[in-house]
Amino acid sequence: MRLVRRYTLVIFGLVVLLATVIFFTLIRIHAKYGDRNKLRFQKQKTLKDDIFSQNQKDTAVFYTGMDTVWLNGQAVNVRLMDAKNAETILESPMAKELEKQHEINVILSDLLPINRRIPDSRPPGCELLTYPADLPTTSIVIPFYNEWPSILLRTVSSILARTPTHLLKEIILVDDASDMQTLKKEFEQKIKELTSPIVKMIRLPYRQGLIRARLEGFNHVTGQVVSFFDSHMEVNVNWLEPLLAEIQKDRRTVPMAQLDYINRGNFVYEFEAGYRTKYGFDWRLVFFETYFSAMQLKGKSETDPLPGVVMVGPAFVVDVQYFKELGTYDSGMKIWGGENLEFPWRVWMCGGRLIHVPCSRVGHIARPQPYDFPDGRSETEAYNYKRAIEVWMDEYKNYVYNIFPSMRTFALTSTLQLRTNLQCIVVKGYLEKTPFMEGCFQNEKENWQHSKDGLLRHINSGLCLEIREDKLLFMNICDRKNRLQHWTFQQSTS
């Protein structure tokens, strides 16, 4: 009897030990692969719940733009994809090769409806806002070059589905001489079948680049307001009305939608609740996205527009006549780059204003630039930037030239006459209207003021920062005649 009990205890102990080992092994696996499994679940959820969901099968519209793809000698019929074999095809060499080529998971895009649902990313208070019934009509210009067909069609479909028909005058697609056969005759026919008569197609005979393609589309605009889009975007609910309402208040306002992000690998629509987009640039002319400070948000509600300095490029609206008065885009710029800095400078230096509108949300697929640059990308961007800084930055352009000395050698035709005609202020005059210098960190205890005399004054003490002959810093009584208290700011090249 004792022997039986002893064996029972031994077996029980072994079972407990085995369960313990399995338990901790599972914990280690979860710790190592938990995030990966989460992403996997996200991907499966996208396929099953968004692509092939039962409650959407009668209304979903699909388009692949191709029947058979030849890859490594194998023919794959893409139109036969379904929920059963979709996962296998997405992991196939064909899908991986196309994703590498286009920098987007294009096969997954083909599996998604072009009229798919996306989450409402607006702040909660936006649902309570109402807008005038007599808002101006809008034309939307969408240049594209070798864009994957289903991605371009989803851009158009989202605009048609989520824009009031009485406000949408037309959508103008501008083909910048694409050489993909799937964007030719069959695609144009599909646009007529799947979209609306207000969608128009313009095909350029040769490559002109993003800026000039936008301008070509603008030449065909008949609406009161124009908006320029990228060919890989999805608008959210009530995206247009908040923008038009700001123009109706003041036609010299250029309102910008807040961009959400569409993951180019799994097409998940991503946004951060409560986040307010703010754009900026430095003396390298590097565009960046950041946060508004607590001071800038003080007294503002979640639905209030906030001032802007530069723009990301697409998804803004501008009064057509005001756009013409400002000289539209600089048609002398090449291919891509620089217009998202140059045009906003025109706006706020020539009597207008740029604003971020939180109740207008547009999803955007961020990806590497697909354009070819015959003269080289860095050379093309430098050329465009020089056109911008020579016209608008006055003596501050030297800060840019200190970083890029070779930019000085670029020859170009000056467009200073435009600035004279518009009676725009100089940069220095604009900066002198902004006496408070914002700190670099949130909730700083020490604040400083940089005056037009170059003095850097400590707000609390009233003393000024001075550099001694031995290069040591100390605080002293402010003296505008003291050259050791004169400070300027520029981007370090080190």
Buried (B, 14 or more C-beta within 10 A) or exposed (E): EEEEEEEEEEEEEEEEEEEEEEEEEEEEEEEEEEEEEEBEEEBEEBBBEBBBBEEBEEEBBBBBBBEEBEBEEEEBEBEEBEEEEBBEBBEBEBBBBBBEEBBBBBBBBBBBBBBBEBBEBBBEEBEEEEBEEEBBBBBBBBBBBBBBBBBBBBBBBBBBBBBBEEBBBBBBBBBBEBEBEBBEEBBEEBBEEBBBEBBBEBEBEEBBBBBBBBBBBBEEBEBBBBBBBBBBBBBBBBBBBBBBBBBBEEBBBBBBBBBBBBBBEBBBBEBEEEBBBBBEBEBEBEBEEEEBBEBBBEEEEBBBBBEBBBBBBBBBBBBBEBBEBBBBBBEBBBBBBBBBBBBBBBBBBBBBBBBBBBBBBBBBBEEEEBBEBEEEBEBBBBBBBBBBBBBBBBEBBBBBBEBBEEBEEBEEEEBEEBBEEBEBBBBEEBEEEEEEBEBEEEEEEEBBBBBEBEBBBBEEEEBBBBBEEEEEEEEEEBEEEEEEBBBEEEBEEE
